[in-house]
Amino acid sequence: MTTDSSDSDTSPEALEVQLQCLRAMTPQERLRRVFAWSDQLRRMSFAAIRRRYPEYSEDQVRLKFIELTYGETLANEVRAWLQEQGQ
């Protein structure tokens, strides 16, 4: 596998070590790692939204996450659905 680290702050040597570590993992370990990274990224995104919009409720934070991640159209559909549900 070749890698292009031109958009990364990780040196090519460090990236190669990371890849070697990933290659040494079992598929289950890699999957666990992906889930952990995904969860960490989601938590960091929510924290950034809370910092940017401290006045937002948790529902508003979730909706902003949906908007930023999946687009305004889906966020508006979720907002409309929540209003229909009386939330």
Contacts in CASP RR format, 6 or more apart in sequence:
PFRMAT RR
TARGET T0000
AUTHOR 0000-0000-0000
METHOD contacts of the structure
MODEL  1
MTTDSSDSDTSPEALEVQLQCLRAMTPQERLRRVFAWSDQLRRMSFAAIR
RRYPEYSEDQVRLKFIELTYGETLANEVRAWLQEQGQ
1 19 0 8 1.000
3 12 0 8 1.000
3 15 0 8 1.000
3 16 0 8 1.000
3 19 0 8 1.000
5 11 0 8 1.000
5 12 0 8 1.000
5 15 0 8 1.000
8 15 0 8 1.000
10 18 0 8 1.000
22 30 0 8 1.000
22 33 0 8 1.000
25 33 0 8 1.000
42 65 0 8 1.000
45 65 0 8 1.000
45 68 0 8 1.000
45 69 0 8 1.000
46 61 0 8 1.000
46 62 0 8 1.000
46 65 0 8 1.000
49 56 0 8 1.000
49 61 0 8 1.000
49 64 0 8 1.000
49 65 0 8 1.000
49 68 0 8 1.000
50 56 0 8 1.000
50 61 0 8 1.000
53 60 0 8 1.000
53 61 0 8 1.000
53 64 0 8 1.000
56 64 0 8 1.000
59 82 0 8 1.000
59 87 0 8 1.000
63 75 0 8 1.000
63 78 0 8 1.000
63 79 0 8 1.000
64 75 0 8 1.000
66 74 0 8 1.000
66 75 0 8 1.000
66 78 0 8 1.000
67 74 0 8 1.000
67 75 0 8 1.000
END
